[in-house]
Amino acid sequence: MHPTLANCGKKMILCDARRSTRLLVQTAAGQPAIASGGVATPMEQTPVSPFQSLKMTIVENLHLAKDGIHIYLGVACFLLAIAIGRRSPRSFQAVLPGVVVSLLIEALDLRDDFTSLGHFRWVASLKDIINTNLIPLILLFAVKLDLFERRRTMLP
């Protein structure tokens, strides 16, 4: 009898929390399996890439959703570009590192999607790119539009 997802526990779900109909899980014995319809069945020769293993480890240890990690990564790239790269928060150069990092990550995800699923998941990748870069872009435009400036009142 195959374990159900409910019996596997949180640590058994290792990959693909992007609302796909199939989830890659790990059985209690440590063997990879494909879960579909709530039942985990053993996988046959579908290795998990080192990149996906690293992502699974990060998600598991941070106890955050993948979307949340994308948001934090984008904000961290933006702040590091300002602090270490000495970029102005008014410059698009401050957002560029986050865009580059998100495109590299999604290129690797698309490669792994095609390898494991046989097709690309463009919508999921676009959502991740938007999640990574939306807050830095909002902050950039807020600074450009001087939304953080104190409004001076004129006294009569």
C-alpha positions as CSV (number, residue, x, y, z in Angstrom):
1,M,0.0,0.0,0.0
2,H,1.3,3.4,-1.0
3,P,1.4,6.2,1.6
4,T,-1.0,9.1,1.1
5,L,0.2,12.7,1.2
6,A,-1.5,13.2,4.5
7,N,0.5,10.3,6.0
8,C,3.8,11.5,4.5
9,G,3.9,14.7,6.5
10,K,5.3,18.1,5.6
11,K,8.8,16.9,5.2
12,M,7.9,14.4,2.6
13,I,6.7,17.0,0.1
14,L,10.0,18.0,-1.5
15,C,9.3,19.6,-4.9
16,D,6.8,21.4,-7.0
17,A,4.4,23.3,-4.8
18,R,3.3,25.3,-7.9
19,R,-0.2,23.8,-7.8
20,S,0.6,21.1,-10.4
21,T,-1.6,18.0,-10.5
22,R,1.4,15.9,-9.7
23,L,3.7,16.5,-6.7
24,L,7.2,15.0,-6.4
25,V,7.5,13.6,-2.9
26,Q,9.9,11.4,-0.9
27,T,8.7,8.2,0.8
28,A,9.6,7.4,4.4
29,A,12.4,5.2,3.0
30,G,13.9,8.2,1.2
31,Q,12.9,7.1,-2.3
32,P,11.4,9.6,-4.7
33,A,7.8,9.2,-5.7
34,I,5.1,10.9,-7.8
35,A,2.0,11.9,-5.9
36,S,-1.2,12.2,-7.8
37,G,-4.7,12.2,-6.4
38,G,-3.4,12.0,-2.9
39,V,-1.5,8.7,-3.4
40,A,2.3,8.5,-3.7
41,T,3.5,6.0,-6.3
42,P,7.3,5.2,-6.7
43,M,9.0,7.1,-9.6
44,E,10.9,5.3,-12.2
45,Q,14.2,7.0,-13.2
46,T,13.2,10.6,-12.7
47,P,16.2,12.1,-10.9
48,V,15.8,15.4,-9.0
49,S,18.4,17.9,-10.2
50,P,20.9,19.4,-7.7
51,F,19.3,22.8,-8.2
52,Q,15.9,21.4,-7.2
53,S,17.4,19.6,-4.2
54,L,19.0,22.9,-3.1
55,K,15.6,24.7,-3.4
56,M,13.8,21.9,-1.5
57,T,16.3,22.2,1.3
58,I,15.9,25.9,1.5
59,V,12.1,25.8,1.5
60,E,12.2,23.0,4.1
61,N,14.6,24.9,6.5
62,L,13.1,28.4,6.2
63,H,9.5,27.2,6.8
64,L,8.2,29.7,4.2
65,A,6.2,29.3,1.1
66,K,8.0,29.4,-2.2
67,D,6.3,32.6,-3.1
68,G,7.4,34.2,0.1
69,I,11.0,33.2,-0.6
70,H,10.8,34.8,-4.0
71,I,9.6,38.0,-2.4
72,Y,12.4,38.0,0.2
73,L,15.0,37.2,-2.5
74,G,13.8,40.2,-4.7
75,V,13.9,42.6,-1.8
76,A,17.3,41.3,-0.6
77,C,18.8,41.8,-4.1
78,F,17.3,45.3,-4.2
79,L,18.7,46.2,-0.8
80,L,22.1,44.7,-1.6
81,A,22.4,46.6,-4.8
82,I,21.8,49.8,-2.9
83,A,24.0,49.0,0.1
84,I,26.9,47.1,-1.4
85,G,26.6,48.0,-5.1
86,R,26.2,51.7,-4.2
87,R,23.2,52.0,-6.6
88,S,20.7,54.8,-6.1
89,P,17.3,53.5,-5.1
90,R,16.0,55.9,-7.9
91,S,17.9,54.0,-10.5
92,F,16.7,50.9,-12.4
93,Q,20.2,49.5,-11.8
94,A,19.1,48.8,-8.3
95,V,16.3,46.4,-9.6
96,L,18.6,44.8,-12.2
97,P,20.3,42.2,-9.9
98,G,16.9,40.9,-8.8
99,V,15.7,40.6,-12.4
100,V,18.9,38.8,-13.4
101,V,18.6,36.4,-10.4
102,S,15.0,35.6,-11.0
103,L,15.5,35.0,-14.7
104,L,18.4,32.6,-14.0
105,I,16.4,30.7,-11.4
106,E,13.4,30.4,-13.7
107,A,15.6,29.3,-16.6
108,L,16.8,26.4,-14.4
109,D,13.2,25.7,-13.3
110,L,12.0,25.6,-16.9
111,R,14.8,23.2,-17.8
112,D,13.9,20.9,-14.9
113,D,10.2,21.2,-15.8
114,F,10.9,20.1,-19.3
115,T,13.1,17.3,-18.1
116,S,10.7,15.9,-15.5
117,L,7.3,16.8,-17.0
118,G,8.0,17.0,-20.7
119,H,6.7,20.6,-21.0
120,F,7.4,24.1,-19.8
121,R,5.3,25.8,-17.2
122,W,5.4,29.3,-18.4
123,V,2.6,30.7,-16.2
124,A,4.3,29.4,-13.0
125,S,7.7,30.9,-14.1
126,L,6.1,34.3,-14.9
127,K,4.4,34.3,-11.5
128,D,7.7,33.7,-9.8
129,I,9.5,36.4,-11.8
130,I,6.7,38.9,-10.8
131,N,6.8,37.8,-7.2
132,T,10.6,38.3,-7.1
133,N,10.5,41.8,-8.7
134,L,7.2,43.5,-7.8
135,I,8.1,45.0,-4.4
136,P,11.5,46.3,-5.6
137,L,9.8,47.9,-8.6
138,I,7.1,49.4,-6.3
139,L,9.8,50.8,-4.0
140,L,11.7,52.2,-7.0
141,F,8.7,54.1,-8.3
142,A,7.8,55.3,-4.9
143,V,11.3,56.8,-4.4
144,K,11.2,58.2,-8.0
145,L,7.9,59.9,-7.3
146,D,9.1,61.2,-3.9
147,L,6.3,59.4,-2.0
148,F,8.7,59.1,1.0
149,E,9.5,62.8,1.1
150,R,8.0,64.8,3.9
151,R,5.5,67.3,2.7
152,R,6.4,70.8,3.8
153,T,3.5,73.0,4.7
154,M,3.6,76.6,4.1
155,L,2.9,78.8,7.0
156,P,1.0,82.0,6.5
